[in-house]
Amino acid sequence: RDDEVPDHHPLALYIRDLEQTMNVSITEVTTGNLDVDNVIPLVAEALRMDDDDNEVKSLAKTIHKKTEGNPFFVLIFLRSLYDEKLLQYNFGAFKWTWDEEAVNSKIVTENVASVLVNKMNRLQGETQRMLMVASCLGATFRLSAALEAMKNISQAEMRLSMRESISSVSGSPLPLDISVNSTNQDSSDCSYASSIEELKEEGLCEVDNEACHFVHDQIQSTAFELICPNQRDSFRGRIGSILLHNLSPEELEANLFEVVALLNCAVSTITDKDRDELAKLNLKAGIKAAENAAFDSAKDYFEAGREALGSRGWEGDYCTMLDLCSHGASACYILGDSDSMNMLIAEVLSKDISMREKFRVSDIKIRSFVSAEKWDDAIDTALNFIRQLGLPTLKKKQPSKFTIIREYIRVKRLLKNKTAEDIANLPELDNELYKMGERMNELLAVSVHRVEPTMLPLVIFEMVTTSLKHGLSSLSPSGFAALGSLLCGPFGKPHEGREMAKAAELILEKPGMRSRAVYTVFVTQSFCYHWTS
């Protein structure tokens, strides 16, 4: 649906990119509501009657006026006519019959919301309460979560949260008939099963084992209207708290997004201790959403976590606040929200924290410069970070041939005639300082290649030097592959270059070393081996 895919959604961005940069013609096919000629056969088929029957045509036209041709609403109205015995099957005539005048009177005075409220009024009290709880869990929810909330929320809380009538969605006050005479102790798994079955039979929800979903978003919104407006946040927060403390670890993980969303509704009413816990839950939910490429949701969770900690965030729970800002900046970078990303990065870098803690946002900052083709900014940021680490730092200028030859000789001395197998058997890099420096040099290589390519050999030498002196990391294969292409091409040493390419591929075979596999294999196969084949 249009309202489900905002302008910044990856699909919308991709379609826009196809149109603007690749000149692909995109045809949008809009599926609107049914016109009256389509509603007539729909009603006729539902009633097993001929669509050229004048009575069917009259009923269909009347329903179309009220529903505007929405297929779901058409069927809801037909079902409501049957529920209120305005539409009955005549066994004598073997056909459906109705009172045209009574039907017209009903449809004139009622809209979809009021029909749904009346439908809900006819449900059992336990089913109505389950509907209220389920509406807070989302359009799709897990049955175990709904049942756990039903078992633990008190009747007093349920009574306090109910409203006596609905006017905001129906247009006129409609009384609600939700019985609260029973207690939670009286409720049983049998009654819950009966409620679930009733929701299915009435066409309000579809249940597939553990997964449940409302048949239409209008049903969920109408069910949500059963809750008193000034109690909605606290009611949802209460459900979230119940689920947090009663679900098993496995069930909580499965319902994490729903639980966190519910708890966020009541953030203004909780203690500082609970705010700290809620911030951690939002961090966990945000990371999980990002791992599933739901970066919009991830960004919202990270932001909610920061809001939960509030102004006391950095002093109250420093580590969580740092993670929320860093992960939030990463989500904003992927979404293209540069303003929010820069704000979060600036907030982290303004704190008196270690370089290790600044590394993550600095990495994101440089990648954002690269994405925007701000090569000089990327180079300056990377060099400045390396300098602050206290590691050897290149100068941002065209190096002389003497400098390049001198650094090559240093690398050659470190190699000491090592074979590819010798290099692949070097120990792993376990020094965080050099890991950060190696990553900065990798980012630096991308940018200097664009604006000052003569610096590239020096960057490659620095990456290889780190691996030879301090150990191998997941970035080492790309460094040795780049060195191989350099030796095979500009340096005219194809046999030495081939050995470096072989070393890069051997390192890839070691556990945890394949993060740069695609780039490494591309470079070795495209720029190294053919020189000596």
C-alpha positions in Angstrom: 0.0 0.0 0.0 1.1 3.6 -0.6 1.0 4.4 3.1 3.2 1.4 3.9 6.1 2.5 1.7 7.3 6.0 2.6 9.6 8.1 0.4 12.8 7.0 2.3 11.9 3.3 2.1 14.7 1.3 0.3 12.1 0.2 -2.4 11.0 3.7 -3.1 14.6 4.9 -3.2 15.5 2.1 -5.6 12.6 2.8 -7.9 13.5 6.5 -7.9 17.1 5.6 -8.7 16.0 3.4 -11.7 14.0 6.3 -13.1 16.5 9.1 -12.6 19.9 7.5 -13.1 19.2 4.5 -15.3 16.3 6.0 -17.4 14.1 3.0 -16.7 10.4 3.7 -17.4 8.3 2.6 -14.4 4.6 2.1 -14.8 2.5 2.4 -11.7 -0.6 0.3 -11.6 -3.1 1.7 -9.1 -5.7 -0.7 -7.8 -8.6 1.4 -6.4 -11.9 0.5 -5.0 -14.5 -1.5 -7.0 -17.1 0.3 -9.0 -20.7 -0.6 -8.8 -20.5 -2.9 -11.8 -17.9 -5.0 -9.9 -19.8 -4.9 -6.6 -22.9 -6.4 -8.2 -21.3 -9.8 -9.2 -19.4 -9.8 -5.8 -22.7 -9.6 -3.9 -24.4 -12.0 -6.3 -21.7 -14.6 -5.8 -21.8 -14.2 -2.0 -25.6 -14.8 -2.1 -25.4 -17.5 -4.8 -27.8 -15.5 -6.9 -27.8 -14.2 -10.5 -26.0 -10.8 -11.0 -28.8 -9.7 -13.4 -31.4 -10.1 -10.6 -32.9 -6.6 -10.0 -33.0 -7.2 -6.2 -29.3 -8.1 -6.2 -28.5 -5.0 -8.2 -30.5 -2.8 -5.9 -28.8 -4.2 -2.8 -25.3 -4.0 -4.4 -25.9 -0.3 -5.4 -27.0 0.6 -1.9 -24.0 -1.1 -0.3 -21.6 0.5 -2.8 -22.8 4.0 -1.8 -21.9 3.3 1.8 -18.6 1.4 1.3 -17.4 3.3 -1.7 -16.6 -0.1 -3.3 -14.0 -1.3 -0.7 -14.2 -5.1 -1.1 -13.6 -5.8 2.6 -16.2 -3.3 3.7 -18.7 -4.8 1.3 -18.4 -8.2 2.9 -18.5 -6.7 6.4 -21.8 -5.1 5.6 -23.2 -8.3 4.2 -22.1 -10.2 7.3 -23.6 -7.5 9.5 -27.0 -7.8 7.7 -26.9 -11.5 8.3 -25.9 -11.1 12.0 -28.8 -8.7 12.6 -31.2 -11.1 10.7 -31.9 -8.5 8.0 -30.5 -11.0 5.5 -32.0 -14.5 5.9 -32.1 -17.7 3.9 -35.5 -18.7 2.9 -35.6 -22.5 2.8 -39.0 -22.5 1.1 -37.7 -20.5 -1.8 -34.2 -21.8 -1.6 -32.7 -18.3 -1.8 -31.5 -15.4 0.3 -34.1 -12.7 1.1 -34.0 -9.3 2.8 -36.2 -6.4 3.6 -35.2 -3.7 1.2 -36.5 -0.8 3.3 -34.9 -2.1 6.5 -31.6 -2.6 4.8 -31.7 0.9 3.3 -32.5 2.3 6.8 -29.5 0.5 8.3 -27.0 1.5 5.7 -28.1 5.1 5.8 -27.5 5.4 9.5 -24.4 3.2 9.9 -20.8 3.4 8.7 -18.1 0.7 8.7 -16.8 1.6 12.2 -20.3 1.4 13.8 -20.9 -1.9 12.1 -17.7 -3.3 13.5 -18.5 -1.9 17.0 -21.9 -3.6 16.9 -20.3 -6.8 15.7 -17.8 -6.6 18.6 -20.7 -6.0 21.0 -22.2 -9.3 20.1 -19.0 -11.2 21.1 -18.5 -12.9 24.4 -17.0 -10.7 27.1 -13.8 -12.7 27.2 -13.5 -12.4 23.4 -14.0 -8.6 23.6 -11.2 -8.3 26.2 -8.9 -10.4 24.1 -9.7 -8.2 21.1 -8.6 -5.1 23.2 -5.3 -6.7 24.2 -4.6 -8.0 20.7 -5.2 -4.5 19.2 -2.3 -3.3 21.3 0.1 -6.0 19.9 -0.2 -4.9 16.3 -1.8 -6.0 13.0 0.1 -9.2 13.4 0.8 -10.8 16.8 1.7 -14.0 18.4 -0.9 -16.0 20.2 1.3 -16.8 23.2 1.8 -13.0 23.8 -1.9 -12.3 23.8 -2.7 -15.2 26.1 0.0 -14.3 28.6 -1.3 -10.7 28.8 -4.9 -12.0 29.3 -3.8 -14.2 32.1 -2.0 -11.5 34.0 -3.9 -8.3 33.5 -6.4 -7.7 36.3 -10.1 -7.1 35.8 -9.8 -3.8 37.6 -7.2 -2.6 35.1 -9.4 -3.9 32.3 -12.4 -2.0 33.6 -10.4 1.2 34.1 -9.1 1.0 30.6 -12.5 0.5 28.8 -14.5 3.3 27.4 -18.3 3.4 27.6 -18.9 4.5 24.0 -17.1 5.2 20.7 -17.8 8.3 18.8 -14.4 9.2 17.2 -14.6 6.4 14.6 -18.3 5.9 14.3 -19.5 9.4 14.1 -22.0 9.0 17.0 -21.8 7.5 20.5 -22.2 3.8 20.5 -22.5 1.9 23.8 -20.1 -0.9 24.5 -21.2 -4.0 26.3 -18.0 -5.5 27.7 -18.7 -7.6 30.7 -16.1 -7.6 33.5 -17.9 -9.7 36.0 -15.6 -12.7 35.7 -12.1 -12.8 37.3 -8.9 -13.9 35.9 -9.0 -16.9 38.1 -12.3 -18.0 36.5 -10.7 -17.7 33.0 -9.2 -20.9 31.7 -7.4 -22.1 28.7 -10.7 -23.5 27.5 -12.3 -20.0 27.6 -9.4 -18.5 25.8 -9.6 -21.2 23.1 -13.3 -20.4 22.8 -12.5 -16.7 22.3 -9.9 -17.4 19.7 -12.3 -19.6 17.8 -15.0 -16.9 18.0 -12.6 -14.3 16.5 -11.9 -16.7 13.6 -15.6 -17.6 13.0 -16.6 -13.9 13.0 -13.9 -13.2 10.4 -12.0 -10.7 12.6 -8.7 -12.6 12.9 -6.9 -15.3 11.1 -4.9 -17.8 13.1 -2.1 -20.0 11.8 -0.8 -22.0 14.8 1.1 -19.3 16.8 0.8 -16.5 14.3 -2.3 -14.3 14.3 -3.3 -11.3 12.3 -6.3 -9.0 12.0 -8.1 -9.5 8.7 -8.2 -5.8 8.1 -6.5 -2.8 9.7 -9.9 -1.2 10.2 -10.7 -4.1 12.6 -7.6 -3.4 14.7 -8.2 0.3 14.8 -11.8 -0.2 15.9 -10.8 -2.7 18.5 -8.2 -0.2 19.8 -10.9 2.4 20.1 -12.5 0.2 22.8 -9.7 1.5 25.1 -10.3 4.8 26.9 -8.1 7.4 25.1 -6.4 8.7 28.3 -5.6 5.1 29.4 -4.1 3.8 26.1 -0.5 4.5 26.9 -0.6 3.1 30.4 -2.6 0.1 29.2 -0.1 -0.7 26.5 2.7 -0.2 28.9 1.1 -2.6 31.4 0.8 -5.2 28.7 4.4 -4.7 27.7 5.5 -5.1 31.3 3.5 -8.3 31.7 5.1 -9.8 28.6 8.6 -8.7 29.7 8.4 -10.4 33.0 6.3 -13.5 32.1 7.4 -14.7 28.7 10.2 -17.2 28.5 13.5 -16.0 27.0 12.7 -17.7 23.7 9.2 -16.2 23.6 10.5 -12.8 24.6 13.0 -12.9 21.7 10.2 -13.8 19.3 8.0 -10.9 20.6 10.8 -8.4 21.2 9.6 -5.7 18.8 6.1 -5.8 20.2 7.2 -5.8 23.8 9.5 -2.9 23.3 7.0 -0.9 21.3 4.4 -1.4 24.1 6.9 -0.3 26.9 7.9 2.8 24.9 4.2 4.0 25.1 4.5 4.4 28.9 8.0 5.8 29.1 6.8 9.0 30.7 5.4 7.1 33.7 8.4 4.9 34.7 11.3 5.2 37.1 14.9 5.9 36.2 15.8 2.3 36.8 13.1 1.1 34.4 14.2 3.7 31.9 17.7 2.2 32.0 16.3 -1.2 31.3 14.0 0.1 28.6 17.0 1.8 26.9 18.8 -1.5 26.8 15.7 -3.3 25.3 15.5 -0.6 22.6 19.2 -1.1 21.8 18.6 -4.8 21.5 15.5 -4.3 19.3 17.3 -1.8 17.1 20.3 -4.2 16.6 17.9 -7.0 15.7 15.9 -4.8 13.3 19.2 -3.6 11.6 20.3 -7.2 11.2 17.0 -7.9 9.4 17.6 -4.8 7.2 14.7 -2.9 8.8 16.7 0.2 9.2 13.7 2.6 9.6 12.6 0.6 12.6 16.1 0.3 13.9 16.5 4.1 13.8 13.3 4.5 15.7 14.3 2.0 18.4 17.7 3.7 18.9 16.1 7.1 19.1 13.5 5.8 21.7 16.4 4.3 23.7 18.1 7.7 23.8 14.9 9.4 24.8 14.3 6.8 27.6 17.7 7.7 29.1 17.1 11.4 28.6 19.5 14.2 29.7 21.1 11.8 32.2 22.1 9.4 29.5 25.8 9.9 29.3 26.1 10.1 33.1 23.5 7.5 34.0 24.3 4.7 31.5 27.3 5.7 29.5 27.9 2.4 27.6 24.3 2.1 26.5 24.1 5.7 25.4 27.3 5.2 23.4 26.0 2.1 21.7 22.6 3.8 20.9 24.3 6.8 19.3 26.8 4.7 17.3 24.2 2.2 16.1 21.8 5.0 15.4 24.4 6.9 13.3 24.9 3.7 11.3 21.2 3.3 10.6 20.9 7.0 9.6 23.9 6.6 7.3 22.2 3.6 5.5 18.9 5.5 5.3 20.6 8.6 3.9 19.5 10.8 6.8 22.8 12.8 6.9 21.5 15.5 9.3 20.6 13.0 12.1 23.8 11.0 11.4 26.0 14.0 11.7 24.2 15.1 14.9 24.8 11.7 16.5 28.4 11.5 15.4 29.1 15.0 16.7 27.5 14.1 20.0 29.8 11.1 20.4 33.0 12.9 19.3 32.3 15.7 21.7 32.6 13.4 24.7 35.8 12.8 26.5 36.1 9.2 25.6 38.8 6.8 24.2 39.7 6.5 20.6 38.4 3.0 20.6 35.0 4.3 21.5 35.2 7.1 18.8 36.3 4.6 16.2 32.8 3.3 15.2 31.3 6.8 14.5 34.5 7.9 12.8 34.3 4.9 10.5 30.7 5.9 9.6 31.7 9.5 9.1 34.4 8.6 6.6 32.1 6.2 4.7 29.5 9.0 4.5 32.1 11.3 2.9 33.1 8.5 0.5 29.4 7.9 -0.5 29.0 11.7 -1.1 32.3 11.7 -3.1 33.8 14.2 -0.6 37.2 12.6 -1.1 39.3 15.3 0.6 37.1 15.3 3.7 37.4 11.5 3.9 41.2 11.6 3.6 41.5 14.4 6.2 39.3 12.5 8.7 41.1 9.2 8.2 44.6 10.8 8.5 43.5 12.7 11.6 42.2 9.6 13.3 45.4 7.6 12.5 47.4 10.5 13.9 45.4 10.5 17.1 46.0 6.8 17.4 49.7 7.6 17.5 50.5 5.5 14.4 52.7 6.4 11.5 50.7 8.9 9.4 51.1 9.7 5.7 51.3 13.3 4.5 48.5 14.4 2.2 50.6 15.3 -0.7 52.1 13.6 -3.8 55.0 11.5 -2.7 58.3 11.4 -4.5 59.5 8.3 -6.4 62.3 8.1 -3.8 59.7 7.9 -1.0 57.7 5.2 -2.8 60.9 3.1 -3.5 62.1 3.5 0.1 58.9 2.3 1.6 58.8 -0.6 -0.9 62.3 -1.7 0.2 61.1 -1.6 3.9 58.2 -3.9 3.0 60.5 -6.2 1.0 62.8 -6.5 4.1 59.8 -7.5 6.2 58.9 -10.2 3.8 62.4 -11.7 3.9 61.6 -14.1 1.1 58.5 -15.4 2.8 56.4 -17.7 0.7 52.6 -17.4 0.5 52.2 -20.2 3.0 54.6 -18.5 5.4 52.5 -15.3 5.3 49.2 -17.2 5.7 50.6 -18.9 8.8 51.4 -15.6 10.6 49.6 -15.2 13.9 46.3 -13.2 14.2 46.3 -9.5 15.0 45.0 -9.0 18.6 45.9 -5.4 19.1 42.9 -3.1 18.9 45.0 -0.1 18.1 46.5 -1.6 14.9 43.1 -3.0 13.9 41.6 0.5 13.9 44.6 1.9 12.1 44.4 -0.9 9.4 40.7 -0.1 8.9 41.4 3.6 8.5 44.1 2.8 5.9 41.6 0.7 4.0 39.1 3.6 3.9 42.0 6.0 3.0 42.9 3.8 0.0 39.5 4.3 -1.5 39.7 8.1 -1.4 43.4 8.6 -2.3 42.8 6.5 -5.4 40.4 9.2 -6.6 42.3 12.4 -5.8 45.9 11.5 -5.2 46.6 8.0 -6.7 50.4 8.3 -6.1 49.7 8.0 -2.4 48.0 4.6 -2.9 51.2 2.5 -2.9 52.2 4.0 0.5 48.7 3.2 1.9 49.0 -0.4 0.7 52.5 -0.7 2.1 51.2 0.5 5.5 48.4 -2.1 5.5 50.8 -4.9 4.6 53.4 -3.7 7.2 50.7 -4.0 9.9 50.0 -7.6 8.9 53.6 -8.6 8.7 54.7 -6.9 12.0 51.6 -7.4 14.2 49.5 -10.2 12.7 46.7 -11.0 10.3 43.2 -9.7 10.4 40.1 -9.9 8.1 41.5 -6.9 6.2 44.8 -8.6 5.5 43.6 -10.4 2.3 42.6 -7.2 0.6 46.0 -5.6 1.6 48.1 -8.5 0.1 45.8 -8.6 -3.0 46.4 -4.9 -3.6 50.1 -5.4 -3.1 50.0 -8.2 -5.6 48.3 -6.0 -8.3 50.8 -3.2 -7.5 53.8 -5.6 -8.0 52.3 -7.1 -11.2 51.5 -3.8 -12.8 53.5 -0.6 -12.1 56.4 -2.3 -10.3 56.9 -4.9 -13.1 57.5 -7.9 -10.7 54.7 -10.4 -11.7 56.2 -13.4 -10.0 56.4 -11.6 -6.6 52.9 -10.2 -7.2 51.5 -13.7 -7.9 53.0 -14.9 -4.6 51.2 -12.0 -2.8 47.9 -12.9 -4.5 48.3 -16.5 -3.5 49.0 -15.4 0.1 45.8 -13.3 0.1 43.7 -16.3 -1.1 45.3 -18.6 1.5 44.5 -16.1 4.3 40.9 -16.2 3.1 40.7 -19.9 3.9 41.4 -19.2 7.6 38.4 -18.9 10.0 37.0 -15.4 10.3 39.0 -14.0 7.4 36.4 -13.8 4.6 34.8 -10.4 5.1 36.8 -9.1 2.1 36.6 -12.2 0.0 34.8 -10.7 -3.0 37.2 -7.8 -3.4 40.2 -10.0 -2.8 39.3 -12.7 -5.3 38.3 -10.0 -7.9 41.7 -8.3 -7.6 43.8 -11.5 -7.6 42.0 -13.1 -10.5 41.7 -9.9 -12.6 45.0 -8.2 -12.0 47.6 -10.7 -10.8 47.6 -14.3 -12.2 47.4 -13.5 -15.9 50.8 -11.9 -15.9 52.6 -15.3 -15.4 50.0 -17.7 -17.0 
